[in-house]
Amino acid sequence: MTPYARLQRWLLYAAMVLVVGTPGLLVWHHLGMTRVLELAAGSGFPVTPVDDRGDGGTSTAKLVKGGPGIVLDCDVRKDTYQWPYCGYHFELGLGENGIDLSGFHSMTVDVTDAAPGKHGMRAYFRQFERGFSRVGEWQSQKVNEIEFMLPPDGVATVPLELLRTAPWWVSAREVPLLMTGVRIDNTTAIELYTGSREAPGLHRLTLKSLRLEGKWISQNALLLAIVVAWMLLGTMWLAARLLEYRAKLHSSKARVAALKVVNRALELETQELAGQAFTDSLTGALNRNGMREWLMVDDQARRECMGLIVVDLDHFKRINDGHGHAVGDEVLSRFAREMRARLRAEDRLVRWGGEEFLVLRRGASVDETLALAERLRGAMADIAWPSGLRVTASFGVTGTHEGEDIGVALHRADQALYIAKKNGRNRAECARDAQQAVDHGVAS
């Protein structure tokens, strides 16, 4: 198994985990994953009473020890201040450092008022916002507020999304519009006051708890994480597939290259075999099949007049008998090599059989062919033959006529060769036509 295939297997396992885990995470987020921050007696957050005397009012508030929860005696007076209040102040941070409450979605208060009638409450979330809030000046901290009525049992749950930046604070601080939005990510204090329409008189508030609830991960963040996980998995899967295809393509190209090498070798071998089929292995000259193939392929050679020379090494049997076939083979090989060196590129040398050779000359006249035969015959004396031998040859020369079958011309050249041998060998005889070959046998 390739590394990419193993990676795809692990990605498949990861996809199965995501398939099972996605709905599980969503259900868990809906039913659990709850984060709670509780402000109550003994919670560790300092609590102090607050009233409207700092705003010019005459209401008073003081904490009363004992009893369940945090008890506050509040004397609400409306003689000098239009919106009297008193309540609790929970310190969440000092200076410019508060608590990030942006992950909480609701606030539940459990508070009762011993005074008769219906009662309202106001909650203030004070936010130190860098840019316009200043340390030591609590009025500069942004006020996010919400007001609600208490139910008969005193337990009220308020969505924090209903918080609004207090208009009176925005007006008093002349805050730019773009900075008036609600933010509770650096909250330094939470204050719980009596309602703005609370009846004057004595009120005894008992706060059992103020609890903030939220999710450790917001729904949007969870959904984003799930989407990113699926996208990452899909991207890795696609990358693994592409890398696997690329590796397969590379392997295929390598195989194709190897096959090309094999095919080339086979072609060369085929050419070599074809050459062996058309070439005499000892002398390198064409054999009869090679001559036939050349004449079939070269249509122009068949149409042109052609000079023909039939050559026969004189007394070759004596060489074989006296010096052995190895020397005889070397003589044949040397003869063919020397003859080819003296022929034109378009001429062909054919081993016609045994010690007999044939020279085919495209477009050459009989006289030109006869002159070549004489040069070849004369060159025999200059060749260094093996074992110090003196080797001669007899030549029969002719030429094809227009429309004449080459077989007829070969028969005529054969007759000329016979005359050369009859007249003493080591000579060239020419037969321009059949009658001359039979009747005259004139030496060149």
C-alpha positions as CSV (number, residue, x, y, z in Angstrom):
1,M,0.0,0.0,0.0
2,T,1.4,3.4,-1.0
3,P,1.8,6.2,1.6
4,Y,-1.0,8.1,-0.2
5,A,-3.3,5.1,0.1
6,R,-2.5,4.9,3.8
7,L,-3.2,8.6,4.2
8,Q,-6.5,8.2,2.5
9,R,-7.4,5.3,4.8
10,W,-6.7,7.5,7.9
11,L,-8.7,10.4,6.3
12,L,-11.6,8.0,5.8
13,Y,-11.4,7.1,9.5
14,A,-11.4,10.8,10.3
15,A,-14.4,11.3,8.1
16,M,-16.3,8.6,10.0
17,V,-15.4,10.3,13.3
18,L,-16.7,13.6,11.9
19,V,-19.9,11.9,10.6
20,V,-20.6,10.6,14.1
21,G,-19.1,13.6,16.0
22,T,-20.9,16.4,14.1
23,P,-24.4,15.6,15.3
24,G,-23.0,14.6,18.7
25,L,-21.3,18.0,19.2
26,L,-24.4,19.8,18.1
27,V,-26.6,17.9,20.6
28,W,-24.0,18.3,23.3
29,H,-23.8,22.1,22.6
30,H,-27.6,22.3,22.8
31,L,-28.0,20.3,26.0
32,G,-24.7,20.9,27.7
33,M,-21.3,22.5,27.3
34,T,-22.6,25.1,29.7
35,R,-20.4,27.7,31.3
36,V,-21.6,29.3,34.5
37,L,-20.4,32.4,36.4
38,E,-22.3,32.9,39.7
39,L,-22.3,36.0,41.8
40,A,-23.6,35.3,45.3
41,A,-22.5,35.2,48.9
42,G,-19.1,33.5,49.1
43,S,-18.5,33.6,45.4
44,G,-15.3,35.5,45.8
45,F,-16.4,38.7,44.0
46,P,-16.6,41.7,46.3
47,V,-20.1,43.2,46.7
48,T,-20.9,46.7,48.0
49,P,-24.1,48.6,48.4
50,V,-24.8,51.6,46.1
51,D,-27.4,54.3,46.1
52,D,-28.2,57.6,44.4
53,R,-26.4,59.9,46.9
54,G,-23.5,60.2,44.4
55,D,-26.0,61.6,41.9
56,G,-27.5,64.2,44.3
57,G,-30.3,61.9,45.8
58,T,-31.1,61.0,49.4
59,S,-31.7,57.3,49.1
60,T,-29.6,55.0,51.3
61,A,-28.5,51.4,51.1
62,K,-26.7,49.1,53.5
63,L,-25.9,45.4,53.6
64,V,-27.5,43.4,56.4
65,K,-25.6,40.4,57.8
66,G,-27.4,37.2,58.2
67,G,-30.2,35.5,56.4
68,P,-30.1,33.5,53.1
69,G,-28.3,35.3,50.3
70,I,-27.1,38.9,50.3
71,V,-29.6,41.1,52.2
72,L,-29.8,44.8,51.4
73,D,-31.9,47.4,53.2
74,C,-32.8,50.2,50.8
75,D,-34.6,53.4,51.7
76,V,-35.8,54.9,48.4
77,R,-36.5,58.6,48.5
78,K,-37.7,60.8,45.7
79,D,-37.3,64.3,47.2
80,T,-34.2,65.7,45.3
81,Y,-33.5,63.1,42.5
82,Q,-35.9,62.2,39.8
83,W,-34.8,58.6,39.4
84,P,-33.9,57.3,42.9
85,Y,-32.2,53.9,43.3
86,C,-30.2,51.6,45.4
87,G,-28.7,48.2,44.9
88,Y,-25.7,45.9,44.6
89,H,-22.3,46.5,43.1
90,F,-20.2,43.4,42.2
91,E,-16.5,44.1,41.5
92,L,-15.2,41.9,38.6
93,G,-11.9,43.7,37.9
94,L,-9.6,46.5,38.9
95,G,-8.5,49.4,36.8
96,E,-8.6,48.6,33.1
97,N,-8.7,44.9,33.5
98,G,-12.1,43.3,33.5
99,I,-13.7,39.9,32.6
100,D,-14.7,38.8,29.2
101,L,-18.4,38.1,29.4
102,S,-19.1,37.9,25.6
103,G,-19.4,34.1,25.8
104,F,-22.4,34.3,28.1
105,H,-25.9,34.4,26.6
106,S,-28.2,35.0,29.6
107,M,-28.4,36.3,33.2
108,T,-30.6,34.7,35.8
109,V,-31.3,36.7,39.0
110,D,-33.0,35.2,42.1
111,V,-33.9,38.3,44.2
112,T,-36.9,39.2,46.3
113,D,-38.2,42.6,47.6
114,A,-40.1,42.5,50.9
115,A,-42.0,45.7,50.0
116,P,-45.5,45.1,48.7
117,G,-46.4,45.5,45.1
118,K,-44.7,44.8,41.8
119,H,-41.0,45.4,41.5
120,G,-38.6,46.1,38.7
121,M,-34.8,45.7,38.5
122,R,-32.1,47.3,36.5
123,A,-28.8,45.6,35.6
124,Y,-25.7,47.6,34.5
125,F,-22.7,46.0,32.9
126,R,-19.8,48.5,33.2
127,Q,-17.2,48.0,30.4
128,F,-13.7,49.5,30.4
129,E,-13.3,50.3,26.7
130,R,-9.9,51.4,25.6
131,G,-10.0,54.5,23.6
132,F,-12.2,56.6,25.8
133,S,-12.4,54.9,29.3
134,R,-9.8,56.1,31.8
135,V,-8.5,54.5,34.9
136,G,-9.8,56.1,38.1
137,E,-12.7,57.7,36.3
138,W,-15.6,55.3,36.6
139,Q,-18.0,57.5,34.8
140,S,-15.9,57.0,31.6
141,Q,-16.7,53.3,31.6
142,K,-19.4,52.3,29.1
143,V,-22.8,51.5,30.7
144,N,-24.7,48.6,29.1
145,E,-28.1,48.4,30.7
146,I,-31.3,46.4,30.8
147,E,-34.5,46.8,32.9
148,F,-36.9,44.0,33.6
149,M,-39.8,43.2,36.0
150,L,-39.5,40.6,38.7
151,P,-42.0,37.7,38.6
152,P,-43.8,36.7,41.8
153,D,-41.1,34.1,42.7
154,G,-38.3,36.6,42.1
155,V,-36.4,34.5,39.6
156,A,-35.9,36.2,36.2
157,T,-33.9,35.1,33.2
158,V,-32.8,37.9,30.9
159,P,-31.1,37.3,27.5
160,L,-27.9,39.4,27.4
161,E,-28.5,40.1,23.7
162,L,-31.2,42.6,25.0
163,L,-28.5,44.8,26.6
164,R,-28.3,48.3,25.2
165,T,-25.8,51.0,25.7
166,A,-27.4,53.6,28.1
167,P,-28.5,56.6,26.0
168,W,-28.0,59.0,28.9
169,W,-24.3,57.8,29.2
170,V,-23.8,58.2,25.4
171,S,-25.2,61.7,25.6
172,A,-23.3,62.7,28.6
173,R,-19.9,61.4,27.3
174,E,-20.5,62.5,23.7
175,V,-19.4,59.1,22.4
176,P,-18.9,58.7,18.6
177,L,-21.6,56.7,16.9
178,L,-19.4,53.9,15.8
179,M,-18.3,53.3,19.5
180,T,-21.8,53.2,21.0
181,G,-22.3,49.5,20.3
182,V,-22.7,47.0,23.2
183,R,-19.5,45.2,24.3
184,I,-19.0,43.2,27.4
185,D,-15.6,41.6,26.7
186,N,-13.9,43.7,29.4
187,T,-16.5,44.1,32.1
188,T,-15.2,45.5,35.4
189,A,-18.5,45.5,37.4
190,I,-22.1,44.3,37.3
191,E,-24.6,46.4,39.3
192,L,-28.2,45.4,40.1
193,Y,-30.5,48.3,41.0
194,T,-34.1,48.8,41.9
195,G,-36.3,49.7,39.0
196,S,-36.6,53.3,37.6
197,R,-40.3,53.4,38.7
198,E,-39.9,51.8,42.1
199,A,-42.2,53.3,44.7
200,P,-40.4,55.3,47.4
201,G,-40.1,53.7,50.8
202,L,-38.3,51.0,52.6
203,H,-37.3,47.9,50.6
204,R,-35.5,44.9,51.8
205,L,-33.8,43.1,48.9
206,T,-32.6,39.5,49.3
207,L,-30.3,38.4,46.4
208,K,-29.8,34.6,46.5
209,S,-27.8,34.5,43.3
210,L,-26.9,36.3,40.1
211,R,-25.8,33.8,37.6
212,L,-24.5,34.2,34.0
213,E,-24.8,31.2,31.7
214,G,-23.2,30.6,28.4
215,K,-21.4,28.0,26.2
216,W,-17.8,27.2,26.4
217,I,-17.9,27.5,22.6
218,S,-20.5,29.7,20.9
219,Q,-22.8,28.0,18.4
220,N,-21.3,30.1,15.5
221,A,-17.7,29.1,16.6
222,L,-18.7,25.5,16.9
223,L,-20.3,25.5,13.4
224,L,-17.4,27.3,12.0
225,A,-15.0,24.7,13.5
226,I,-17.1,21.9,12.1
227,V,-17.1,23.5,8.7
228,V,-13.4,24.1,8.8
229,A,-12.8,20.5,9.9
230,W,-14.8,19.2,7.0
231,M,-13.1,21.6,4.5
232,L,-9.7,20.6,5.9
233,L,-10.6,16.9,5.6
234,G,-11.9,17.4,2.1
235,T,-8.8,19.4,1.1
236,M,-6.5,16.8,2.5
237,W,-8.5,14.0,0.8
238,L,-8.3,15.8,-2.5
239,A,-4.6,16.5,-2.1
240,A,-4.0,12.8,-1.2
241,R,-5.9,11.7,-4.3
242,L,-4.1,14.2,-6.5
243,L,-0.7,13.1,-5.1
244,E,-1.7,9.5,-5.7
245,Y,-2.8,10.2,-9.2
246,R,0.4,12.1,-9.8
247,A,2.5,9.2,-8.5
248,K,0.5,6.8,-10.7
249,L,1.1,9.2,-13.7
250,H,4.8,9.4,-12.9
251,S,4.9,5.6,-12.6
252,S,2.9,5.3,-15.9
253,K,5.3,7.7,-17.6
254,A,8.2,5.6,-16.3
255,R,6.6,2.5,-17.6
256,V,5.9,4.2,-21.0
257,A,9.5,5.3,-21.1
258,A,10.7,1.8,-20.3
259,L,8.3,0.4,-23.0
260,K,9.8,2.9,-25.4
261,V,13.3,1.6,-24.6
262,V,12.1,-2.0,-25.1
263,N,10.3,-1.1,-28.3
264,R,13.4,0.7,-29.6
265,A,15.5,-2.3,-28.7
266,L,12.9,-4.5,-30.4
267,E,13.0,-2.2,-33.5
268,L,16.8,-2.4,-33.5
269,E,16.7,-6.1,-33.1
270,T,14.1,-6.3,-35.9
271,Q,16.3,-4.2,-38.1
272,E,19.2,-6.3,-37.2
273,L,17.3,-9.5,-38.0
274,A,16.0,-7.9,-41.2
275,G,19.6,-6.9,-42.1
276,Q,20.6,-10.5,-41.4
277,A,17.8,-11.7,-43.7
278,F,19.0,-9.4,-46.6
279,T,22.7,-9.3,-45.9
280,D,25.4,-12.0,-46.2
281,S,26.8,-12.4,-42.7
282,L,30.4,-13.1,-43.9
283,T,31.0,-10.4,-46.4
284,G,28.4,-7.8,-45.5
285,A,27.2,-7.7,-49.1
286,L,23.6,-8.1,-50.0
287,N,22.3,-11.6,-50.5
288,R,19.8,-12.5,-53.2
289,N,16.9,-11.7,-50.9
290,G,18.5,-8.3,-50.2
291,M,18.9,-7.6,-54.0
292,R,15.3,-8.6,-54.6
293,E,14.1,-6.3,-51.7
294,W,16.2,-3.4,-53.1
295,L,14.8,-3.8,-56.6
296,M,11.2,-4.0,-55.2
297,V,11.6,-0.9,-52.9
298,D,13.6,1.2,-55.4
299,D,11.1,1.7,-58.2
300,Q,13.5,4.1,-60.0
301,A,16.2,1.5,-60.0
302,R,13.9,-0.9,-62.0
303,R,13.0,1.8,-64.5
304,E,16.6,3.1,-65.2
305,C,19.2,1.4,-67.4
306,M,21.6,-0.5,-65.2
307,G,25.1,-1.7,-65.5
308,L,25.8,-5.3,-64.3
309,I,29.0,-7.0,-63.4
310,V,29.3,-10.7,-62.4
311,V,32.6,-11.4,-60.6
312,D,34.0,-14.8,-59.9
313,L,37.2,-15.4,-57.9
314,D,39.6,-17.5,-59.9
315,H,40.6,-21.0,-58.6
316,F,38.9,-20.3,-55.2
317,K,38.6,-24.0,-54.6
318,R,42.4,-24.3,-54.5
319,I,42.5,-21.7,-51.8
320,N,40.0,-23.6,-49.6
321,D,41.7,-26.9,-50.3
322,G,45.2,-25.6,-49.8
323,H,44.8,-23.1,-47.0
324,G,41.6,-24.0,-45.3
325,H,38.1,-22.6,-45.2
326,A,39.1,-20.0,-42.6
327,V,41.6,-18.4,-45.0
328,G,39.0,-18.8,-47.8
329,D,36.4,-16.9,-45.7
330,E,39.0,-14.2,-45.0
331,V,39.7,-13.8,-48.7
332,L,35.9,-13.5,-49.4
333,S,35.5,-10.9,-46.7
334,R,38.6,-8.9,-47.8
335,F,37.4,-9.0,-51.4
336,A,33.9,-7.7,-50.5
337,R,35.4,-4.9,-48.4
338,E,37.8,-3.8,-51.1
339,M,35.1,-3.9,-53.8
340,R,32.7,-1.7,-51.7
341,A,35.4,0.8,-51.1
342,R,35.6,1.3,-54.9
343,L,31.9,1.5,-55.6
344,R,29.6,4.5,-55.7
345,A,27.1,5.1,-52.8
346,E,24.2,4.1,-55.1
347,D,25.9,0.9,-56.4
348,R,25.1,-2.4,-54.8
349,L,27.4,-5.4,-54.1
350,V,25.6,-8.7,-53.9
351,R,27.1,-12.1,-53.0
352,W,25.5,-14.2,-55.7
353,G,26.7,-17.5,-54.3
354,G,30.0,-19.1,-53.0
355,E,32.8,-17.0,-54.5
356,E,30.6,-15.3,-57.1
357,F,29.5,-11.6,-56.6
358,L,27.3,-9.3,-58.5
359,V,27.6,-5.5,-58.9
360,L,24.5,-3.4,-59.8
361,R,25.1,0.1,-61.0
362,R,22.1,2.4,-61.3
363,G,22.1,4.7,-64.4
364,A,25.5,3.5,-65.6
365,S,26.1,2.7,-69.2
366,V,27.8,-0.5,-70.4
367,D,31.0,1.3,-71.2
368,E,31.2,2.9,-67.8
369,T,30.5,-0.4,-66.2
370,L,33.2,-2.1,-68.3
371,A,35.7,0.6,-67.2
372,L,34.8,-0.1,-63.6
373,A,35.3,-3.8,-64.0
374,E,38.8,-3.2,-65.4
375,R,39.6,-0.9,-62.5
376,L,38.4,-3.6,-60.0
377,R,40.4,-6.3,-61.8
378,G,43.5,-4.2,-61.7
379,A,43.1,-3.4,-58.0
380,M,43.2,-7.1,-57.2
381,A,47.0,-7.1,-57.5
382,D,47.3,-4.2,-55.0
383,I,45.3,-5.9,-52.2
384,A,47.3,-7.6,-49.3
385,W,45.7,-11.0,-49.3
386,P,46.0,-13.3,-46.3
387,S,48.8,-15.9,-46.2
388,G,50.6,-14.0,-49.0
389,L,48.1,-15.3,-51.6
390,R,47.8,-13.9,-55.1
391,V,44.1,-13.7,-55.9
392,T,42.6,-12.8,-59.3
393,A,39.0,-12.6,-60.6
394,S,37.1,-12.9,-63.8
395,F,34.4,-10.3,-64.7
396,G,31.3,-10.6,-66.9
397,V,29.9,-7.2,-67.9
398,T,26.6,-6.2,-69.5
399,G,23.8,-3.7,-69.1
400,T,20.0,-3.7,-69.1
401,H,18.0,-2.3,-72.0
402,E,14.9,-0.3,-71.7
403,G,12.0,-2.5,-70.7
404,E,14.2,-5.5,-70.4
405,D,13.8,-7.9,-67.5
406,I,16.8,-7.9,-65.2
407,G,16.9,-11.7,-65.3
408,V,17.7,-11.6,-69.0
409,A,20.6,-9.2,-68.4
410,L,21.9,-11.4,-65.6
411,H,21.9,-14.4,-68.0
412,R,23.9,-12.3,-70.5
413,A,26.4,-11.2,-67.9
414,D,26.8,-14.8,-66.9
415,Q,27.6,-15.7,-70.4
416,A,30.2,-12.9,-70.6
417,L,31.7,-14.3,-67.4
418,Y,31.9,-17.8,-68.9
419,I,33.8,-16.3,-71.9
420,A,36.2,-14.6,-69.5
421,K,37.0,-17.8,-67.8
422,K,37.2,-19.7,-71.1
423,N,39.7,-17.1,-72.4
424,G,42.1,-17.6,-69.5
425,R,40.5,-15.9,-66.4
426,N,41.7,-12.7,-64.7
427,R,40.0,-10.6,-67.4
428,A,36.7,-8.7,-68.1
429,E,34.4,-9.6,-71.0
430,C,31.5,-7.6,-72.1
431,A,28.3,-8.8,-73.7
432,R,26.2,-5.9,-75.0
433,D,23.6,-8.3,-76.3
434,A,22.9,-12.1,-76.3
435,Q,24.3,-12.7,-79.8
436,Q,27.6,-10.9,-79.0
437,A,28.0,-13.1,-75.9
438,V,27.5,-16.3,-77.9
439,D,29.3,-15.6,-81.1
440,H,32.2,-13.3,-80.4
441,G,33.4,-13.2,-76.8
442,V,35.7,-10.2,-77.6
443,A,38.0,-9.3,-74.7
444,S,38.0,-5.9,-73.3
